[in-house]
Amino acid sequence: MSVHAYVPESSLNLDRNTHNRVLELADEDPVRFIRMDEPDTALAVIRGIDSIERLAGWRLANQSFFDPPKSQITEALDAREREILGEPVDSSTSSEKIETGPTSSALPEAPVSDPSPNHPDSRLETDEVLVIERGDRTEYVTPASAGADAPYVSRTIDENGDVWNENDDLRNDDLLRRLNGEHERTTIDDAPAALGGGR
């Protein structure tokens, strides 16, 4: 798989060998997400990471190219690592740093979890809704069922409460592109319009 990296600003002082290692581990360029003013996109991508090796690439990018490393990114990586390893997610515990060297093949496999009623690629919980404000319209994104073709279902409602668009083929990369507007994560109970209820 080829990785398309952006040309970083000179102020980031990238070490080419380290940057290549980050790209190899992460299968993407985490620096472009981590360096954004608002961390929402980076945090959303981190929540979707499902391998220790990819986490190692993100951790290496955060530690190598940001001085000091961004604490919110470090905390999210630590929490996601504990989730993948099946450890309790508790912010008061100290996490062990993962190996970022060439012995990545010796890293443990992610545990097999109980089957979810959601699509396996969905990064939202069963009762979770992503609310994206777009001027006079609001888009509600919910996880699709396990048998669906894509991980998300979206429903866009205008300011009058009329359904403007429904989409049952929303993928992770499509969702990331949509996150340039204001958005928040909430529950189905707090966003009944997501399922066709009142606004």
Sequence and secondary structure as in RCSB ss.txt:
>XXXX:A:sequence
MSVHAYVPESSLNLDRNTHNRVLELADEDPVRFIRMDEPDTALAVIRGIDSIERLAGWRLANQSFFDPPKSQITE
ALDAREREILGEPVDSSTSSEKIETGPTSSALPEAPVSDPSPNHPDSRLETDEVLVIERGDRTEYVTPASAGADA
PYVSRTIDENGDVWNENDDLRNDDLLRRLNGEHERTTIDDAPAALGGGR
>XXXX:A:secstr
         GGG   HHHHHHHHHHHSS HHHHHTSSS HHHHHHHHH   HHHHHHHHHHHHHHSSS  HHHHH
HHHHHHHHHTT    TTS       STTGGGS         SB TT  S TTEEEEEEETTEEEEEEE BTTSSS
SEEEEEEETTS EEEEEEEE HHHHHHHTTSEEEEEEGGG GGGGTS  
